[in-house]
Amino acid sequence: MDVVSDFKRTIEKNTANSMNILNKVYKKKEINSRKEFIREINKYYTGLRVLFQYTSGEEKQVQLLNNILLNMCSLLNCVIIGDIRLIYFLYRNTIESFLRYISQDYAMKNLEDLFACIDNGSSGIEKNILTKYKSQIKYIYSEACKYIHTDINKVPENINNMKRFNTYVKRNLKEELKYFRRLSILIISILKIKYPEKYMCLKANAKAYIDDIIPLEKRTEYQDILDEKNKQDRKY
């Protein structure tokens, strides 16, 4: 009995089965059912790409911002196949890239210190708003980590092969879409606050686009920060 040959036949058979399943899955995928999510990815990708052109910095910072954009491209694929684990991995990776960008610390492993960079050095209304944003982005990060670090409540039962996986994948990604919107809005809002001079360099149509994709609440909070700074400037 040739054991090696048996192993090779088993591998080839399993590979053929996997290819057959994948071919069926991708032919059946209805991209239109994900149109809203795809639209939101494109909407915020465009906004972030415009903003990143003015807030880049040194080479390592540029790489981090490019990584965030790359994550959005990868997210398109994950949304189509409904792979929620990879979706949350991309959310977590995006947050870590963003934190390293604003902290300019590319090696720190203490996450609390990285998150602290969001509201460090701020005061008054700006401090209060950035602290709120920090709390919101930390919540999304903690939700993503439940999938990355295997929270037992997030592990589906009896999903241990490709056939079962492709019958399990979520058809409804409302929760994941909600987190994507919140994360994108938070990144843009924090960048506007922390780098006001660079934001003011945007062309009028670019600012108009950014304002259009940001909720009124966030635009109002940004204006409150500007008003407080203007009052302080008039005192001197």
C-alpha positions in Angstrom: 0.0 0.0 0.0 1.4 3.4 -1.1 0.5 5.7 1.8 2.0 8.7 0.1 0.0 8.2 -3.0 -3.2 7.8 -0.9 -2.4 11.1 0.8 -1.9 12.8 -2.5 -5.2 11.4 -3.8 -7.0 12.6 -0.7 -5.5 16.1 -1.1 -6.5 16.2 -4.8 -10.0 15.0 -4.0 -10.4 17.6 -1.2 -9.0 20.3 -3.4 -11.5 19.4 -6.2 -14.3 19.5 -3.7 -13.2 22.9 -2.5 -12.9 24.3 -6.0 -16.4 23.0 -6.8 -17.9 24.6 -3.7 -16.1 27.9 -4.4 -17.3 28.0 -8.1 -20.9 27.4 -7.0 -20.6 30.0 -4.2 -19.2 32.8 -6.3 -21.6 32.2 -9.2 -24.5 32.4 -6.8 -23.4 35.5 -5.0 -25.9 38.3 -5.5 -23.8 41.5 -5.4 -26.9 43.6 -5.5 -27.9 42.4 -2.1 -24.8 44.1 -0.7 -25.3 47.3 -2.7 -25.9 49.5 0.3 -22.7 48.3 2.0 -20.7 48.6 -1.2 -22.0 52.2 -1.7 -21.0 53.2 1.9 -17.5 51.8 1.3 -17.1 53.8 -1.8 -18.5 56.9 -0.2 -16.1 56.9 2.8 -13.2 55.6 0.8 -13.5 58.7 -1.4 -13.7 61.0 1.6 -10.8 59.5 3.4 -8.6 59.5 0.2 -9.3 63.2 -0.2 -8.5 63.9 3.4 -5.4 61.7 3.5 -3.9 63.8 0.7 -3.6 66.7 3.1 -3.0 64.9 6.4 -0.3 62.5 5.3 3.2 63.3 6.8 6.3 61.2 6.8 6.7 58.0 4.8 5.6 55.7 7.6 2.5 57.7 8.2 1.7 57.6 4.5 2.0 53.9 4.6 -0.5 53.7 7.5 -3.0 55.8 5.7 -2.6 53.7 2.6 -3.1 50.6 4.7 -6.5 52.0 5.8 -7.5 52.5 2.2 -6.3 49.0 1.3 -8.4 47.6 4.1 -11.4 49.2 2.5 -10.6 47.5 -0.8 -10.3 44.2 1.0 -13.5 44.9 2.8 -15.4 44.9 -0.5 -14.4 41.2 -1.1 -15.3 40.3 2.5 -18.7 41.9 2.3 -19.6 40.0 -0.9 -18.8 36.6 0.6 -20.2 37.6 4.0 -17.0 36.7 6.0 -17.7 38.5 9.2 -14.5 37.3 10.9 -12.4 39.0 8.2 -14.6 42.1 8.3 -13.9 42.6 12.0 -10.2 41.8 11.5 -10.1 44.7 9.0 -11.9 47.0 11.4 -9.3 46.2 14.1 -6.4 46.6 11.7 -7.8 49.9 10.5 -8.1 51.3 14.1 -4.6 50.2 14.9 -3.2 51.9 11.8 -5.1 55.0 12.6 -3.9 55.1 16.2 -0.3 54.7 15.1 -0.8 57.4 12.6 -1.9 60.0 15.1 0.6 58.9 17.8 3.5 58.6 15.3 4.5 55.6 17.4 5.1 52.5 15.2 6.2 50.1 17.8 4.2 50.7 21.0 2.2 47.6 22.2 0.3 49.3 25.0 -3.1 50.0 23.4 -4.3 52.2 26.2 -1.4 54.6 25.5 -2.2 54.5 21.8 -5.9 55.3 22.4 -4.8 58.1 24.8 -3.2 59.9 21.8 -6.7 60.7 20.6 -7.4 63.3 23.3 -3.9 64.0 24.7 -3.0 67.7 24.6 -6.6 68.9 24.2 -8.7 70.9 26.6 -12.1 72.4 27.0 -14.8 71.4 24.5 -12.3 69.8 22.3 -11.1 67.5 25.1 -14.7 66.5 25.9 -15.6 65.7 22.3 -12.4 63.8 21.6 -12.8 61.8 24.8 -16.2 60.8 23.6 -14.9 59.8 20.2 -12.2 57.8 21.9 -14.7 55.9 23.9 -16.8 55.2 20.7 -13.8 54.0 18.7 -12.6 51.8 21.6 -16.0 50.1 21.7 -15.8 49.2 18.0 -12.3 47.9 18.6 -13.5 45.7 21.5 -16.3 44.3 19.4 -13.8 43.4 16.7 -11.5 41.8 19.2 -14.3 39.4 20.2 -13.9 37.8 16.7 -10.1 38.0 16.6 -9.5 36.6 20.1 -12.2 34.0 19.9 -15.0 35.1 22.3 -16.8 31.7 22.7 -20.1 33.5 22.2 -19.0 34.5 18.7 -18.0 31.1 17.6 -20.8 29.4 15.5 -21.5 25.8 16.3 -20.7 22.9 14.0 -19.1 25.2 11.3 -16.0 23.3 10.6 -15.8 22.8 6.8 -16.3 24.9 3.7 -19.7 23.5 2.8 -21.2 24.4 6.2 -19.4 27.7 6.2 -21.0 28.8 3.0 -24.4 27.9 4.2 -23.7 29.8 7.5 -22.2 33.1 6.2 -24.4 36.0 7.2 -26.8 37.3 4.6 -27.6 40.3 6.8 -24.6 42.6 7.5 -26.5 45.4 9.2 -24.4 45.3 12.3 -21.2 45.3 10.4 -22.4 48.1 8.2 -23.3 50.1 11.3 -19.8 49.7 12.7 -18.2 50.6 9.4 -20.1 53.9 9.1 -19.3 54.8 12.7 -15.6 54.0 12.3 -15.3 55.9 9.1 -17.1 59.0 10.5 -15.0 58.9 13.7 -11.7 58.7 11.8 -12.7 61.7 9.6 -14.0 63.7 12.6 -10.9 63.1 14.7 -8.6 64.1 11.8 -10.5 67.3 11.3 -10.1 68.2 15.0 -6.5 67.2 15.4 -5.2 68.7 12.2 -7.3 71.8 11.6 -4.7 73.6 9.6 -4.4 70.8 7.2 -8.1 70.4 6.9 -8.4 74.1 6.1 -6.1 73.4 3.1 -8.8 71.3 1.4 -10.4 72.8 -1.6 -14.0 74.0 -1.2 -15.5 71.1 -3.1 -13.5 68.6 -1.1 -14.7 70.2 2.2 -18.2 70.1 0.8 -17.9 66.4 0.1 -16.5 65.7 3.6 -19.4 67.7 5.2 -21.9 65.8 3.1 -20.9 62.4 4.4 -20.5 63.5 8.1 -23.7 63.6 10.3 -25.0 67.0 11.5 -24.1 66.1 15.1 -20.4 65.7 14.2 -20.4 68.9 12.1 -22.0 70.8 15.0 -19.4 69.5 17.5 -16.6 70.6 15.2 -18.1 74.0 14.9 -18.4 74.2 18.7 -14.7 73.6 19.0 -13.9 76.3 16.4 -16.2 78.8 18.2 -14.4 78.1 21.5 -11.0 78.6 19.9 -12.1 81.9 18.3 -13.3 83.2 21.6 -10.0 82.3 23.2 -8.1 84.1 20.4 -10.2 87.2 20.8 -9.1 87.4 24.5 -5.5 87.8 23.5 
